[in-house]
Amino acid sequence: MAKKQRESLIVASKVKAYIKSKKMMTASDSLEALSDAVYGILDAAVTRTKANRRSTVKPQDL
């Protein structure tokens, strides 16, 4: 099954600039992988928040 297209959750130019400041280059598919990782972190945080019977995601949920 094809992977569902999701909106990027990162600012590509900022990520590229940060990596460039470390004297490295950014692969073309790195930004999509980073955004996918952020989605995973947020999904886990929402799950934890719901398990704690809250509706506000807090730093400790991340």
mmCIF file as Biopython writes it, N, C-alpha, C and O atoms, coordinates in Angstrom:
data_model
#
loop_
_atom_site.group_PDB
_atom_site.id
_atom_site.type_symbol
_atom_site.label_atom_id
_atom_site.label_alt_id
_atom_site.label_comp_id
_atom_site.label_asym_id
_atom_site.label_entity_id
_atom_site.label_seq_id
_atom_site.pdbx_PDB_ins_code
_atom_site.Cartn_x
_atom_site.Cartn_y
_atom_site.Cartn_z
_atom_site.occupancy
_atom_site.B_iso_or_equiv
_atom_site.auth_seq_id
_atom_site.auth_asym_id
_atom_site.pdbx_PDB_model_num
ATOM 1   N N  . MET A ? 1  ? 0.843  -1.175 0.000  1.0 0.0 1  A 1 
ATOM 2   C CA . MET A ? 1  ? 0.000  0.000  0.000  1.0 0.0 1  A 1 
ATOM 3   C C  . MET A ? 1  ? 0.892  1.244  0.000  1.0 0.0 1  A 1 
ATOM 4   O O  . MET A ? 1  ? 1.915  1.278  0.685  1.0 0.0 1  A 1 
ATOM 5   N N  . ALA A ? 2  ? 0.507  2.248  -0.759 1.0 0.0 2  A 1 
ATOM 6   C CA . ALA A ? 2  ? 1.289  3.487  -0.859 1.0 0.0 2  A 1 
ATOM 7   C C  . ALA A ? 2  ? 1.244  4.261  0.451  1.0 0.0 2  A 1 
ATOM 8   O O  . ALA A ? 2  ? 0.233  4.284  1.154  1.0 0.0 2  A 1 
ATOM 9   N N  . LYS A ? 3  ? 2.360  4.887  0.751  1.0 0.0 3  A 1 
ATOM 10  C CA . LYS A ? 3  ? 2.456  5.693  1.960  1.0 0.0 3  A 1 
ATOM 11  C C  . LYS A ? 3  ? 1.607  6.951  1.796  1.0 0.0 3  A 1 
ATOM 12  O O  . LYS A ? 3  ? 1.683  7.631  0.773  1.0 0.0 3  A 1 
ATOM 13  N N  . LYS A ? 4  ? 0.806  7.252  2.804  1.0 0.0 4  A 1 
ATOM 14  C CA . LYS A ? 4  ? -0.058 8.434  2.773  1.0 0.0 4  A 1 
ATOM 15  C C  . LYS A ? 4  ? 0.797  9.700  2.835  1.0 0.0 4  A 1 
ATOM 16  O O  . LYS A ? 4  ? 1.659  9.830  3.703  1.0 0.0 4  A 1 
ATOM 17  N N  . GLN A ? 5  ? 0.552  10.631 1.909  1.0 0.0 5  A 1 
ATOM 18  C CA . GLN A ? 5  ? 1.272  11.898 1.905  1.0 0.0 5  A 1 
ATOM 19  C C  . GLN A ? 5  ? 0.779  12.763 3.056  1.0 0.0 5  A 1 
ATOM 20  O O  . GLN A ? 5  ? -0.422 12.975 3.226  1.0 0.0 5  A 1 
ATOM 21  N N  . ARG A ? 6  ? 1.722  13.255 3.836  1.0 0.0 6  A 1 
ATOM 22  C CA . ARG A ? 6  ? 1.371  14.136 4.945  1.0 0.0 6  A 1 
ATOM 23  C C  . ARG A ? 6  ? 2.116  15.454 4.766  1.0 0.0 6  A 1 
ATOM 24  O O  . ARG A ? 6  ? 3.168  15.524 4.131  1.0 0.0 6  A 1 
ATOM 25  N N  . GLU A ? 7  ? 1.535  16.483 5.344  1.0 0.0 7  A 1 
ATOM 26  C CA . GLU A ? 7  ? 2.165  17.805 5.321  1.0 0.0 7  A 1 
ATOM 27  C C  . GLU A ? 7  ? 3.447  17.759 6.148  1.0 0.0 7  A 1 
ATOM 28  O O  . GLU A ? 7  ? 3.490  17.125 7.203  1.0 0.0 7  A 1 
ATOM 29  N N  . SER A ? 8  ? 4.473  18.423 5.674  1.0 0.0 8  A 1 
ATOM 30  C CA . SER A ? 8  ? 5.736  18.471 6.396  1.0 0.0 8  A 1 
ATOM 31  C C  . SER A ? 8  ? 5.571  19.284 7.679  1.0 0.0 8  A 1 
ATOM 32  O O  . SER A ? 8  ? 4.903  20.318 7.686  1.0 0.0 8  A 1 
ATOM 33  N N  . LEU A ? 9  ? 6.175  18.814 8.747  1.0 0.0 9  A 1 
ATOM 34  C CA . LEU A ? 9  ? 6.099  19.510 10.036 1.0 0.0 9  A 1 
ATOM 35  C C  . LEU A ? 9  ? 7.393  20.250 10.372 1.0 0.0 9  A 1 
ATOM 36  O O  . LEU A ? 9  ? 7.582  20.716 11.495 1.0 0.0 9  A 1 
ATOM 37  N N  . ILE A ? 10 ? 8.260  20.349 9.401  1.0 0.0 10 A 1 
ATOM 38  C CA . ILE A ? 10 ? 9.540  21.004 9.661  1.0 0.0 10 A 1 
ATOM 39  C C  . ILE A ? 10 ? 9.729  22.167 8.680  1.0 0.0 10 A 1 
ATOM 40  O O  . ILE A ? 10 ? 9.072  22.230 7.642  1.0 0.0 10 A 1 
ATOM 41  N N  . VAL A ? 11 ? 10.611 23.056 9.018  1.0 0.0 11 A 1 
ATOM 42  C CA . VAL A ? 11 ? 10.981 24.157 8.123  1.0 0.0 11 A 1 
ATOM 43  C C  . VAL A ? 11 ? 12.276 23.717 7.430  1.0 0.0 11 A 1 
ATOM 44  O O  . VAL A ? 11 ? 13.360 23.754 8.011  1.0 0.0 11 A 1 
ATOM 45  N N  . ALA A ? 12 ? 12.126 23.306 6.188  1.0 0.0 12 A 1 
ATOM 46  C CA . ALA A ? 12 ? 13.248 22.720 5.455  1.0 0.0 12 A 1 
ATOM 47  C C  . ALA A ? 12 ? 14.465 23.638 5.418  1.0 0.0 12 A 1 
ATOM 48  O O  . ALA A ? 12 ? 15.590 23.180 5.617  1.0 0.0 12 A 1 
ATOM 49  N N  . SER A ? 13 ? 14.257 24.907 5.170  1.0 0.0 13 A 1 
ATOM 50  C CA . SER A ? 13 ? 15.388 25.833 5.063  1.0 0.0 13 A 1 
ATOM 51  C C  . SER A ? 13 ? 16.157 25.935 6.384  1.0 0.0 13 A 1 
ATOM 52  O O  . SER A ? 13 ? 17.382 26.054 6.387  1.0 0.0 13 A 1 
ATOM 53  N N  . LYS A ? 14 ? 15.439 25.889 7.490  1.0 0.0 14 A 1 
ATOM 54  C CA . LYS A ? 14 ? 16.098 25.972 8.804  1.0 0.0 14 A 1 
ATOM 55  C C  . LYS A ? 14 ? 16.896 24.703 9.086  1.0 0.0 14 A 1 
ATOM 56  O O  . LYS A ? 14 ? 18.008 24.765 9.610  1.0 0.0 14 A 1 
ATOM 57  N N  . VAL A ? 15 ? 16.322 23.554 8.736  1.0 0.0 15 A 1 
ATOM 58  C CA . VAL A ? 15 ? 17.016 22.281 8.937  1.0 0.0 15 A 1 
ATOM 59  C C  . VAL A ? 15 ? 18.280 22.238 8.079  1.0 0.0 15 A 1 
ATOM 60  O O  . VAL A ? 15 ? 19.353 21.871 8.559  1.0 0.0 15 A 1 
ATOM 61  N N  . LYS A ? 16 ? 18.145 22.613 6.812  1.0 0.0 16 A 1 
ATOM 62  C CA . LYS A ? 16 ? 19.298 22.611 5.911  1.0 0.0 16 A 1 
ATOM 63  C C  . LYS A ? 16 ? 20.380 23.567 6.399  1.0 0.0 16 A 1 
ATOM 64  O O  . LYS A ? 16 ? 21.567 23.243 6.346  1.0 0.0 16 A 1 
ATOM 65  N N  . ALA A ? 17 ? 19.974 24.742 6.873  1.0 0.0 17 A 1 
ATOM 66  C CA . ALA A ? 17 ? 20.943 25.729 7.373  1.0 0.0 17 A 1 
ATOM 67  C C  . ALA A ? 17 ? 21.671 25.195 8.605  1.0 0.0 17 A 1 
ATOM 68  O O  . ALA A ? 17 ? 22.878 25.391 8.750  1.0 0.0 17 A 1 
ATOM 69  N N  . TYR A ? 18 ? 20.947 24.530 9.479  1.0 0.0 18 A 1 
ATOM 70  C CA . TYR A ? 18 ? 21.580 23.970 10.680 1.0 0.0 18 A 1 
ATOM 71  C C  . TYR A ? 18 ? 22.605 22.905 10.299 1.0 0.0 18 A 1 
ATOM 72  O O  . TYR A ? 18 ? 23.729 22.901 10.800 1.0 0.0 18 A 1 
ATOM 73  N N  . ILE A ? 19 ? 22.203 22.008 9.408  1.0 0.0 19 A 1 
ATOM 74  C CA . ILE A ? 19 ? 23.118 20.948 8.983  1.0 0.0 19 A 1 
ATOM 75  C C  . ILE A ? 19 ? 24.328 21.544 8.273  1.0 0.0 19 A 1 
ATOM 76  O O  . ILE A ? 19 ? 25.455 21.091 8.476  1.0 0.0 19 A 1 
ATOM 77  N N  . LYS A ? 20 ? 24.098 22.562 7.438  1.0 0.0 20 A 1 
ATOM 78  C CA . LYS A ? 20 ? 25.204 23.224 6.743  1.0 0.0 20 A 1 
ATOM 79  C C  . LYS A ? 20 ? 26.152 23.899 7.731  1.0 0.0 20 A 1 
ATOM 80  O O  . LYS A ? 20 ? 27.362 23.931 7.507  1.0 0.0 20 A 1 
ATOM 81  N N  . SER A ? 21 ? 25.602 24.444 8.835  1.0 0.0 21 A 1 
ATOM 82  C CA . SER A ? 21 ? 26.453 25.094 9.852  1.0 0.0 21 A 1 
ATOM 83  C C  . SER A ? 21 ? 27.377 24.093 10.535 1.0 0.0 21 A 1 
ATOM 84  O O  . SER A ? 21 ? 28.374 24.474 11.149 1.0 0.0 21 A 1 
ATOM 85  N N  . LYS A ? 22 ? 27.040 22.820 10.425 1.0 0.0 22 A 1 
ATOM 86  C CA . LYS A ? 22 ? 27.871 21.748 10.986 1.0 0.0 22 A 1 
ATOM 87  C C  . LYS A ? 22 ? 28.823 21.179 9.929  1.0 0.0 22 A 1 
ATOM 88  O O  . LYS A ? 22 ? 29.440 20.132 10.123 1.0 0.0 22 A 1 
ATOM 89  N N  . LYS A ? 23 ? 28.925 21.903 8.799  1.0 0.0 23 A 1 
ATOM 90  C CA . LYS A ? 23 ? 29.801 21.522 7.684  1.0 0.0 23 A 1 
ATOM 91  C C  . LYS A ? 23 ? 29.406 20.182 7.069  1.0 0.0 23 A 1 
ATOM 92  O O  . LYS A ? 23 ? 30.264 19.388 6.683  1.0 0.0 23 A 1 
ATOM 93  N N  . MET A ? 24 ? 28.098 19.940 6.983  1.0 0.0 24 A 1 
ATOM 94  C CA . MET A ? 24 ? 27.569 18.708 6.395  1.0 0.0 24 A 1 
ATOM 95  C C  . MET A ? 24 ? 26.563 19.086 5.320  1.0 0.0 24 A 1 
ATOM 96  O O  . MET A ? 24 ? 26.158 20.243 5.207  1.0 0.0 24 A 1 
ATOM 97  N N  . MET A ? 25 ? 26.164 18.087 4.525  1.0 0.0 25 A 1 
ATOM 98  C CA . MET A ? 25 ? 25.163 18.293 3.485  1.0 0.0 25 A 1 
ATOM 99  C C  . MET A ? 25 ? 23.905 17.507 3.838  1.0 0.0 25 A 1 
ATOM 100 O O  . MET A ? 25 ? 23.955 16.549 4.608  1.0 0.0 25 A 1 
ATOM 101 N N  . THR A ? 26 ? 22.780 17.923 3.266  1.0 0.0 26 A 1 
ATOM 102 C CA . THR A ? 26 ? 21.489 17.286 3.540  1.0 0.0 26 A 1 
ATOM 103 C C  . THR A ? 26 ? 21.060 16.462 2.328  1.0 0.0 26 A 1 
ATOM 104 O O  . THR A ? 26 ? 20.956 16.996 1.224  1.0 0.0 26 A 1 
ATOM 105 N N  . ALA A ? 27 ? 20.813 15.183 2.521  1.0 0.0 27 A 1 
ATOM 106 C CA . ALA A ? 27 ? 20.312 14.332 1.445  1.0 0.0 27 A 1 
ATOM 107 C C  . ALA A ? 27 ? 18.867 14.710 1.141  1.0 0.0 27 A 1 
ATOM 108 O O  . ALA A ? 27 ? 18.147 15.183 2.020  1.0 0.0 27 A 1 
ATOM 109 N N  . SER A ? 28 ? 18.450 14.506 -0.085 1.0 0.0 28 A 1 
ATOM 110 C CA . SER A ? 28 ? 17.123 14.946 -0.524 1.0 0.0 28 A 1 
ATOM 111 C C  . SER A ? 28 ? 15.986 14.295 0.256  1.0 0.0 28 A 1 
ATOM 112 O O  . SER A ? 28 ? 14.942 14.915 0.453  1.0 0.0 28 A 1 
ATOM 113 N N  . ASP A ? 29 ? 16.171 13.062 0.699  1.0 0.0 29 A 1 
ATOM 114 C CA . ASP A ? 29 ? 15.095 12.375 1.411  1.0 0.0 29 A 1 
ATOM 115 C C  . ASP A ? 29 ? 15.189 12.516 2.928  1.0 0.0 29 A 1 
ATOM 116 O O  . ASP A ? 29 ? 14.356 11.966 3.648  1.0 0.0 29 A 1 
ATOM 117 N N  . SER A ? 30 ? 16.174 13.230 3.414  1.0 0.0 30 A 1 
ATOM 118 C CA . SER A ? 30 ? 16.341 13.412 4.860  1.0 0.0 30 A 1 
ATOM 119 C C  . SER A ? 30 ? 15.214 14.220 5.485  1.0 0.0 30 A 1 
ATOM 120 O O  . SER A ? 30 ? 14.781 13.934 6.601  1.0 0.0 30 A 1 
ATOM 121 N N  . LEU A ? 31 ? 14.742 15.228 4.763  1.0 0.0 31 A 1 
ATOM 122 C CA . LEU A ? 31 ? 13.717 16.104 5.326  1.0 0.0 31 A 1 
ATOM 123 C C  . LEU A ? 31 ? 12.397 15.355 5.523  1.0 0.0 31 A 1 
ATOM 124 O O  . LEU A ? 31 ? 11.708 15.560 6.522  1.0 0.0 31 A 1 
ATOM 125 N N  . GLU A ? 32 ? 12.051 14.500 4.584  1.0 0.0 32 A 1 
ATOM 126 C CA . GLU A ? 32 ? 10.835 13.702 4.724  1.0 0.0 32 A 1 
ATOM 127 C C  . GLU A ? 32 ? 10.969 12.731 5.901  1.0 0.0 32 A 1 
ATOM 128 O O  . GLU A ? 32 ? 10.018 12.536 6.658  1.0 0.0 32 A 1 
ATOM 129 N N  . ALA A ? 33 ? 12.140 12.129 6.052  1.0 0.0 33 A 1 
ATOM 130 C CA . ALA A ? 33 ? 12.372 11.205 7.165  1.0 0.0 33 A 1 
ATOM 131 C C  . ALA A ? 33 ? 12.289 11.938 8.502  1.0 0.0 33 A 1 
ATOM 132 O O  . ALA A ? 33 ? 11.747 11.408 9.472  1.0 0.0 33 A 1 
ATOM 133 N N  . LEU A ? 34 ? 12.826 13.155 8.553  1.0 0.0 34 A 1 
ATOM 134 C CA . LEU A ? 34 ? 12.756 13.945 9.784  1.0 0.0 34 A 1 
ATOM 135 C C  . LEU A ? 34 ? 11.318 14.298 10.129 1.0 0.0 34 A 1 
ATOM 136 O O  . LEU A ? 34 ? 10.909 14.196 11.285 1.0 0.0 34 A 1 
ATOM 137 N N  . SER A ? 35 ? 10.557 14.711 9.134  1.0 0.0 35 A 1 
ATOM 138 C CA . SER A ? 35 ? 9.151  15.032 9.366  1.0 0.0 35 A 1 
ATOM 139 C C  . SER A ? 35 ? 8.386  13.802 9.851  1.0 0.0 35 A 1 
ATOM 140 O O  . SER A ? 35 ? 7.551  13.903 10.749 1.0 0.0 35 A 1 
ATOM 141 N N  . ASP A ? 36 ? 8.673  12.631 9.252  1.0 0.0 36 A 1 
ATOM 142 C CA . ASP A ? 36 ? 8.037  11.384 9.693  1.0 0.0 36 A 1 
ATOM 143 C C  . ASP A ? 36 ? 8.374  11.083 11.155 1.0 0.0 36 A 1 
ATOM 144 O O  . ASP A ? 36 ? 7.518  10.624 11.912 1.0 0.0 36 A 1 
ATOM 145 N N  . ALA A ? 37 ? 9.626  11.344 11.547 1.0 0.0 37 A 1 
ATOM 146 C CA . ALA A ? 37 ? 10.033 11.124 12.938 1.0 0.0 37 A 1 
ATOM 147 C C  . ALA A ? 37 ? 9.278  12.067 13.872 1.0 0.0 37 A 1 
ATOM 148 O O  . ALA A ? 37 ? 8.886  11.670 14.970 1.0 0.0 37 A 1 
ATOM 149 N N  . VAL A ? 38 ? 9.075  13.296 13.450 1.0 0.0 38 A 1 
ATOM 150 C CA . VAL A ? 38 ? 8.324  14.263 14.264 1.0 0.0 38 A 1 
ATOM 151 C C  . VAL A ? 38 ? 6.872  13.794 14.416 1.0 0.0 38 A 1 
ATOM 152 O O  . VAL A ? 38 ? 6.307  13.868 15.508 1.0 0.0 38 A 1 
ATOM 153 N N  . TYR A ? 39 ? 6.266  13.310 13.318 1.0 0.0 39 A 1 
ATOM 154 C CA . TYR A ? 39 ? 4.914  12.759 13.421 1.0 0.0 39 A 1 
ATOM 155 C C  . TYR A ? 39 ? 4.871  11.627 14.448 1.0 0.0 39 A 1 
ATOM 156 O O  . TYR A ? 39 ? 3.938  11.547 15.247 1.0 0.0 39 A 1 
ATOM 157 N N  . GLY A ? 40 ? 5.870  10.762 14.428 1.0 0.0 40 A 1 
ATOM 158 C CA . GLY A ? 40 ? 5.923  9.655  15.382 1.0 0.0 40 A 1 
ATOM 159 C C  . GLY A ? 40 ? 6.020  10.127 16.820 1.0 0.0 40 A 1 
ATOM 160 O O  . GLY A ? 40 ? 5.343  9.599  17.703 1.0 0.0 40 A 1 
ATOM 161 N N  . ILE A ? 41 ? 6.860  11.120 17.053 1.0 0.0 41 A 1 
ATOM 162 C CA . ILE A ? 41 ? 7.010  11.685 18.400 1.0 0.0 41 A 1 
ATOM 163 C C  . ILE A ? 41 ? 5.688  12.288 18.863 1.0 0.0 41 A 1 
ATOM 164 O O  . ILE A ? 41 ? 5.271  12.074 20.002 1.0 0.0 41 A 1 
ATOM 165 N N  . LEU A ? 42 ? 5.033  13.035 17.990 1.0 0.0 42 A 1 
ATOM 166 C CA . LEU A ? 42 ? 3.770  13.683 18.351 1.0 0.0 42 A 1 
ATOM 167 C C  . LEU A ? 42 ? 2.654  12.661 18.575 1.0 0.0 42 A 1 
ATOM 168 O O  . LEU A ? 42 ? 1.855  12.811 19.498 1.0 0.0 42 A 1 
ATOM 169 N N  . ASP A ? 43 ? 2.596  11.630 17.739 1.0 0.0 43 A 1 
ATOM 170 C CA . ASP A ? 43 ? 1.585  10.580 17.930 1.0 0.0 43 A 1 
ATOM 171 C C  . ASP A ? 43 ? 1.763  9.892  19.276 1.0 0.0 43 A 1 
ATOM 172 O O  . ASP A ? 43 ? 0.786  9.628  19.976 1.0 0.0 43 A 1 
ATOM 173 N N  . ALA A ? 44 ? 3.018  9.601  19.643 1.0 0.0 44 A 1 
ATOM 174 C CA . ALA A ? 44 ? 3.293  8.971  20.932 1.0 0.0 44 A 1 
ATOM 175 C C  . ALA A ? 44 ? 2.925  9.912  22.086 1.0 0.0 44 A 1 
ATOM 176 O O  . ALA A ? 44 ? 2.407  9.467  23.110 1.0 0.0 44 A 1 
ATOM 177 N N  . ALA A ? 45 ? 3.189  11.197 21.920 1.0 0.0 45 A 1 
ATOM 178 C CA . ALA A ? 45 ? 2.855  12.174 22.955 1.0 0.0 45 A 1 
ATOM 179 C C  . ALA A ? 45 ? 1.345  12.282 23.136 1.0 0.0 45 A 1 
ATOM 180 O O  . ALA A ? 45 ? 0.864  12.389 24.264 1.0 0.0 45 A 1 
ATOM 181 N N  . VAL A ? 46 ? 0.600  12.256 22.046 1.0 0.0 46 A 1 
ATOM 182 C CA . VAL A ? 46 ? -0.861 12.321 22.130 1.0 0.0 46 A 1 
ATOM 183 C C  . VAL A ? 46 ? -1.399 11.067 22.829 1.0 0.0 46 A 1 
ATOM 184 O O  . VAL A ? 46 ? -2.306 11.153 23.657 1.0 0.0 46 A 1 
ATOM 185 N N  . THR A ? 47 ? -0.841 9.919  22.496 1.0 0.0 47 A 1 
ATOM 186 C CA . THR A ? 47 ? -1.256 8.673  23.140 1.0 0.0 47 A 1 
ATOM 187 C C  . THR A ? 47 ? -1.003 8.732  24.645 1.0 0.0 47 A 1 
ATOM 188 O O  . THR A ? 47 ? -1.857 8.336  25.438 1.0 0.0 47 A 1 
ATOM 189 N N  . ARG A ? 48 ? 0.165  9.225  25.033 1.0 0.0 48 A 1 
ATOM 190 C CA . ARG A ? 48 ? 0.501  9.338  26.461 1.0 0.0 48 A 1 
ATOM 191 C C  . ARG A ? 48 ? -0.424 10.330 27.165 1.0 0.0 48 A 1 
ATOM 192 O O  . ARG A ? 48 ? -0.868 10.094 28.289 1.0 0.0 48 A 1 
ATOM 193 N N  . THR A ? 49 ? -0.706 11.437 26.490 1.0 0.0 49 A 1 
ATOM 194 C CA . THR A ? 49 ? -1.596 12.447 27.056 1.0 0.0 49 A 1 
ATOM 195 C C  . THR A ? 49 ? -2.987 11.871 27.307 1.0 0.0 49 A 1 
ATOM 196 O O  . THR A ? 49 ? -3.566 12.073 28.374 1.0 0.0 49 A 1 
ATOM 197 N N  . LYS A ? 50 ? -3.517 11.154 26.321 1.0 0.0 50 A 1 
ATOM 198 C CA . LYS A ? 50 ? -4.834 10.534 26.475 1.0 0.0 50 A 1 
ATOM 199 C C  . LYS A ? 50 ? -4.826 9.490  27.581 1.0 0.0 50 A 1 
ATOM 200 O O  . LYS A ? 50 ? -5.798 9.378  28.328 1.0 0.0 50 A 1 
ATOM 201 N N  . ALA A ? 51 ? -3.746 8.723  27.700 1.0 0.0 51 A 1 
ATOM 202 C CA . ALA A ? 51 ? -3.642 7.701  28.742 1.0 0.0 51 A 1 
ATOM 203 C C  . ALA A ? 51 ? -3.656 8.323  30.131 1.0 0.0 51 A 1 
ATOM 204 O O  . ALA A ? 51 ? -4.089 7.699  31.099 1.0 0.0 51 A 1 
ATOM 205 N N  . ASN A ? 52 ? -3.180 9.552  30.217 1.0 0.0 52 A 1 
ATOM 206 C CA . ASN A ? 52 ? -3.173 10.273 31.488 1.0 0.0 52 A 1 
ATOM 207 C C  . ASN A ? 52 ? -4.415 11.136 31.670 1.0 0.0 52 A 1 
ATOM 208 O O  . ASN A ? 52 ? -4.466 11.985 32.560 1.0 0.0 52 A 1 
ATOM 209 N N  . ARG A ? 53 ? -5.407 10.913 30.827 1.0 0.0 53 A 1 
ATOM 210 C CA . ARG A ? 53 ? -6.708 11.594 30.894 1.0 0.0 53 A 1 
ATOM 211 C C  . ARG A ? 53 ? -6.589 13.112 30.875 1.0 0.0 53 A 1 
ATOM 212 O O  . ARG A ? 53 ? -7.248 13.828 31.630 1.0 0.0 53 A 1 
ATOM 213 N N  . ARG A ? 54 ? -5.718 13.571 29.977 1.0 0.0 54 A 1 
ATOM 214 C CA . ARG A ? 54 ? -5.548 15.000 29.786 1.0 0.0 54 A 1 
ATOM 215 C C  . ARG A ? 54 ? -5.848 15.332 28.333 1.0 0.0 54 A 1 
ATOM 216 O O  . ARG A ? 54 ? -5.888 14.448 27.478 1.0 0.0 54 A 1 
ATOM 217 N N  . SER A ? 55 ? -6.058 16.611 28.065 1.0 0.0 55 A 1 
ATOM 218 C CA . SER A ? 55 ? -6.261 17.049 26.687 1.0 0.0 55 A 1 
ATOM 219 C C  . SER A ? 55 ? -5.173 18.026 26.236 1.0 0.0 55 A 1 
ATOM 220 O O  . SER A ? 55 ? -5.235 18.575 25.136 1.0 0.0 55 A 1 
ATOM 221 N N  . THR A ? 56 ? -4.191 18.231 27.085 1.0 0.0 56 A 1 
ATOM 222 C CA . THR A ? 56 ? -3.085 19.123 26.770 1.0 0.0 56 A 1 
ATOM 223 C C  . THR A ? 56 ? -1.789 18.333 26.723 1.0 0.0 56 A 1 
ATOM 224 O O  . THR A ? 56 ? -1.413 17.689 27.703 1.0 0.0 56 A 1 
ATOM 225 N N  . VAL A ? 57 ? -1.104 18.380 25.584 1.0 0.0 57 A 1 
ATOM 226 C CA . VAL A ? 57 ? 0.199  17.725 25.467 1.0 0.0 57 A 1 
ATOM 227 C C  . VAL A ? 57 ? 1.219  18.602 26.180 1.0 0.0 57 A 1 
ATOM 228 O O  . VAL A ? 57 ? 1.342  19.793 25.892 1.0 0.0 57 A 1 
ATOM 229 N N  . LYS A ? 58 ? 1.940  18.004 27.105 1.0 0.0 58 A 1 
ATOM 230 C CA . LYS A ? 58 ? 2.932  18.720 27.909 1.0 0.0 58 A 1 
ATOM 231 C C  . LYS A ? 58 ? 4.338  18.246 27.542 1.0 0.0 58 A 1 
ATOM 232 O O  . LYS A ? 58 ? 4.497  17.200 26.913 1.0 0.0 58 A 1 
ATOM 233 N N  . PRO A ? 59 ? 5.349  19.009 27.932 1.0 0.0 59 A 1 
ATOM 234 C CA . PRO A ? 59 ? 6.722  18.619 27.589 1.0 0.0 59 A 1 
ATOM 235 C C  . PRO A ? 59 ? 7.087  17.190 28.022 1.0 0.0 59 A 1 
ATOM 236 O O  . PRO A ? 59 ? 7.810  16.493 27.310 1.0 0.0 59 A 1 
ATOM 237 N N  . GLN A ? 60 ? 6.597  16.763 29.161 1.0 0.0 60 A 1 
ATOM 238 C CA . GLN A ? 60 ? 6.932  15.420 29.623 1.0 0.0 60 A 1 
ATOM 239 C C  . GLN A ? 60 ? 6.302  14.326 28.751 1.0 0.0 60 A 1 
ATOM 240 O O  . GLN A ? 60 ? 6.718  13.170 28.827 1.0 0.0 60 A 1 
ATOM 241 N N  . ASP A ? 61 ? 5.324  14.667 27.939 1.0 0.0 61 A 1 
ATOM 242 C CA . ASP A ? 61 ? 4.709  13.697 27.026 1.0 0.0 61 A 1 
ATOM 243 C C  . ASP A ? 61 ? 5.600  13.445 25.814 1.0 0.0 61 A 1 
ATOM 244 O O  . ASP A ? 61 ? 5.505  12.404 25.164 1.0 0.0 61 A 1 
ATOM 245 N N  . LEU A ? 62 ? 6.452  14.398 25.527 1.0 0.0 62 A 1 
ATOM 246 C CA . LEU A ? 62 ? 7.356  14.261 24.390 1.0 0.0 62 A 1 
ATOM 247 C C  . LEU A ? 62 ? 8.532  13.395 24.747 1.0 0.0 62 A 1 
ATOM 248 O O  . LEU A ? 62 ? 9.405  13.164 23.910 1.0 0.0 62 A 1 
#
